[in-house]
Amino acid sequence: MPPLPPELADLAGVGTVVIHEADLAAPGAGEAEDRALLDDAEAERADRFAFRHLTRRFVAKRAILRRCLASRLGLAPETIAFTKGARDKPAIDPACLAGADPAAARLRFNLSDTGDRLAVALTLDREVGIDIEEPRDRTEPDALARGVMTEEEYAAWAALSDDAARQAAFFRLWTRKEAVMKALGAGLGLPPRRFAVGIAPYGVEGGRVPAPERLPEGLAAPEGSIRLVDLDLPDGLPGAVALVDALPRPVSAPGR
């Protein structure tokens, strides 16, 4: 395989994921400069928000993503174009890579935001998903936990000693599940109770979970397992990255 260009060199190595973090409220480029990078669909979406601060945050998020990708692709941010895969998972449109290094076609990304925090995950060749969440109290935590956990996960969660431990475990589990669903391009079309990720901390090396056997129509289930890593983010913000590290197999026929 040809050597990687310098912009992608730190992504070399099987399973390497680089995370870019940003504060959407931090001073940066002006909104007019950011908006100039957006395509027509993004600009139209920005104008549909009912509140000014949501418009500004959306514009900043899309501009940061474009600058992040452009710095890796050797292209101008405004030339980055996006497409959608099965069930609307965003991807870089190959048509915009005509002037880039051939290795640029290997770049994969995913992003997540919560409050004013943004995280972008970058890797090569493999589908990736990332989720970050701002912890908040839930009015009916037990019902919510039952709705997203397997029976074994719920039993382990309910056995924890206090509310603080249960809240931390819930968000640890939820960010993992959301990252998996995003990596597979399934979104909430894959019920979170259908697969297990556990509630205990993984440790520095992360963990592996079996790939869900049944995915929404149009998606191929990966062979083997999915790698999961809990993120160590500022202020203790919960987060996780999922990496699909095997080629997909054909989707099973309905009912099998």
Residue pairs with C-beta under 8 A, 6 or more apart in sequence:
2 102
2 103
4 11
4 12
4 103
5 74
5 101
5 103
5 104
7 71
7 72
7 73
7 74
7 101
8 72
8 101
8 103
8 104
8 106
8 107
8 124
10 16
10 18
11 18
11 107
11 122
11 123
11 124
12 124
14 245
15 123
15 126
15 227
15 243
15 245
16 123
16 124
17 121
17 122
17 123
17 128
17 229
17 241
17 243
18 121
18 122
18 123
19 119
19 120
19 121
19 122
19 130
19 231
19 241
20 68
20 119
20 120
20 122
21 117
21 118
21 119
21 120
21 233
21 234
22 64
22 117
22 118
22 119
22 120
23 116
23 117
23 118
24 57
24 60
24 61
24 64
24 113
24 116
24 117
24 118
25 57
25 116
28 34
28 60
28 64
29 63
31 56
31 59
31 60
33 63
34 59
34 60
34 62
34 63
35 43
35 46
35 59
35 63
36 78
37 62
37 63
37 66
37 67
37 77
37 78
38 46
38 59
38 62
38 63
38 66
39 81
39 82
42 62
45 58
46 55
46 58
46 59
46 62
47 55
49 55
49 58
57 113
57 116
61 111
61 113
61 118
63 77
64 118
64 120
65 109
65 111
65 118
65 120
66 77
66 78
66 80
67 77
68 120
68 122
69 77
69 80
69 92
69 107
69 109
70 76
70 77
70 79
70 80
72 104
72 107
72 122
73 80
73 92
73 97
73 100
73 101
73 104
73 107
74 100
74 101
74 104
75 96
75 97
75 99
75 100
75 104
79 96
80 92
80 96
81 92
81 93
81 95
81 96
82 90
82 91
82 92
82 93
83 90
83 91
83 92
83 93
83 94
84 90
84 91
85 91
85 185
86 185
86 218
86 219
87 185
87 186
87 187
87 189
87 216
87 218
87 219
88 187
89 182
89 185
89 187
90 109
90 110
91 108
91 109
92 104
92 107
92 109
94 105
97 104
97 105
103 124
106 124
106 125
107 122
107 123
107 124
108 122
108 123
108 124
108 125
108 126
108 127
108 128
109 120
109 121
109 122
109 123
109 128
110 120
110 121
110 128
110 129
110 130
110 182
110 183
111 118
111 119
111 120
111 121
111 130
112 118
112 119
112 130
112 131
112 132
112 178
112 182
112 239
113 119
113 132
114 132
114 133
114 134
114 237
115 134
117 132
117 134
117 233
117 237
119 130
119 132
119 231
119 233
119 239
120 130
121 128
121 129
121 130
121 241
122 128
123 243
126 243
126 244
126 245
127 183
127 184
127 185
127 243
127 244
128 183
128 241
128 242
128 243
128 244
129 178
129 179
129 180
129 181
129 182
129 183
129 184
129 241
129 242
130 179
130 182
130 231
130 239
130 240
130 241
130 242
131 174
131 175
131 176
131 178
131 179
131 182
131 239
131 240
132 175
132 231
132 233
132 237
132 238
132 239
133 171
133 174
133 175
133 178
133 237
133 238
133 239
134 237
135 167
135 168
135 171
135 237
135 238
137 167
138 144
138 167
138 170
141 163
141 166
141 167
141 170
142 158
144 170
145 154
145 157
145 158
145 166
145 170
146 154
147 192
147 193
148 173
148 174
148 177
148 192
148 193
149 157
149 173
149 192
149 193
150 193
150 195
150 196
152 196
153 173
153 196
153 197
153 198
153 199
156 169
156 198
156 199
156 200
157 166
157 169
157 170
157 173
157 199
158 166
160 166
160 169
168 238
169 199
169 200
170 199
171 238
172 199
172 201
172 230
172 238
172 240
173 197
173 198
173 199
174 192
174 238
175 230
175 231
175 238
175 239
175 240
176 197
176 198
176 209
176 228
176 230
176 240
176 242
177 192
177 195
177 197
178 240
179 228
179 240
179 241
179 242
180 190
180 195
180 197
180 209
180 212
180 226
180 228
180 242
181 187
181 188
181 190
181 192
182 242
183 226
183 242
183 243
183 244
184 190
184 211
184 212
184 215
184 219
184 221
184 222
184 226
184 244
185 219
186 212
186 215
186 216
186 219
189 215
189 216
190 212
190 215
190 216
194 212
194 214
195 209
195 210
195 211
195 212
196 209
196 210
197 207
197 209
197 228
198 207
198 209
201 230
202 228
202 229
202 230
206 227
206 228
206 229
206 230
207 227
207 228
207 229
208 225
208 226
208 227
208 228
209 225
209 226
209 228
210 225
210 226
211 221
211 222
211 223
211 224
211 225
211 226
211 244
211 246
212 221
213 221
213 252
214 221
214 252
215 221
215 251
217 251
217 254
218 251
219 251
220 248
220 249
220 250
220 251
221 248
221 249
221 251
221 252
222 244
222 245
222 246
222 247
222 248
222 249
223 246
223 247
223 248
223 249
224 245
224 246
225 245
225 246
226 242
226 243
226 244
226 245
227 242
227 243
227 245
228 240
228 241
228 242
228 243
229 240
229 241
229 243
230 238
230 239
230 240
231 237
231 238
231 239
231 240
231 241
233 239
